[in-house]
């Protein structure tokens, strides 16, 4: 059923993909920077500091999306006994952690002029920090354990517990009285953010998604080469 996910078949595609993804990333990122730094208006309250949003928000979205994907791949891999699902999940994790850290750092930078402090134990900030810890635990387990069956089981458990934190991050601003502003973009109702800010935000999100894909492809291809060098046709 999942023969399409066999490393030997995937490598023929993924080995050629990075150069195309890199080219597309440079184009989209360049457009996003012009839109975010030059063409988009300043906020009437936060002035030019609002431009941090164009890095902070996409980084947070990508981080959450990657962890959700890792969870689905890990659970699917465990249920269907497809080890390549775990390899894909493992290759996604580094970029997820990078964007999680970017979200935390830019949030701190944004918080200084907005809240008057670099860090506050706000519900959303704290839950994002907890997500970073789950990412770290996930990657550390892959480093420590040599037994594949053991690492598959433990990393799956980590993602299952970690995914509980994702809706907490999403709805923390609604469930608790926090410093963090409510969500400006809503899929089920009208968004409060103006189109002049929404457009560059979406472009930067696309650019970050392409960059995360680039990191994933580099990591995944490295893992596939390791398998090939060991003379294995499959995981």
C-alpha positions, 0 to 999 in steps of 0.5 A: 500500500505504501510502496511509493514511500520506499526510500529508493523510489523517493530519492530519485525525486528528492535528490533533484528537488532542493535546487528548485525549492531554493530558487522558488524560496529566493523569489517568494522571500524577496517579494515578501521582504519588499511587501513586509518592509516597504509596501505594508503600512505601519500600525497605528499603535505599534508603528514599525515594530509591527513588522516583526509580525511578518517573521514571528507569525509565519514561524509560529504557524510553520512550527505548529504545522510541522509538529502536527505533521510529525505526529500524524506520520509517527502514529501512521508509521506505528500503526501501518509499520511503515518505517519511512514515515518515521524517517520523514518525521525525523527529517521534518523535526529540525526545521520545526525546532528552528521555526519554534525558536525563531517564533520565541525570539521574535516574540520576545523582541516584539514584546519589549516595545509592546509590553515593556518586557522581553519575556512574560509567562504569558499562556501562549508564550509559555505553551510555545516554549513547552512545544520547543521542549517537546521538539528537543525531547523528540530529537534527543531520543533519536540521538540516544536510542540505537534500537529502531523499534524502541525509538519508534515507540518513544518518539510516537509517545512524545508526539502524542503528548506534544500534540495536546499542546497544539490546541492549547497554543491556538486557543490560549488567548481565548481561554485565558486572560493573556498579554498576547493579542487575540487572533487576527486571522480567523478561517471561520469568520472575518479576519480583523487584519487589513488586506495590506498586512494580510497579503505580505503575511501570507507571502512570508508564510509561503516563503517560510514553508519553502525554507522548511521544505528545503531544510527537510529535503537536505536532512531527508536526502542525507538520511537516505544516503546513509541507508544507501551506503549501508547497502539497504534497499529499504528501512 
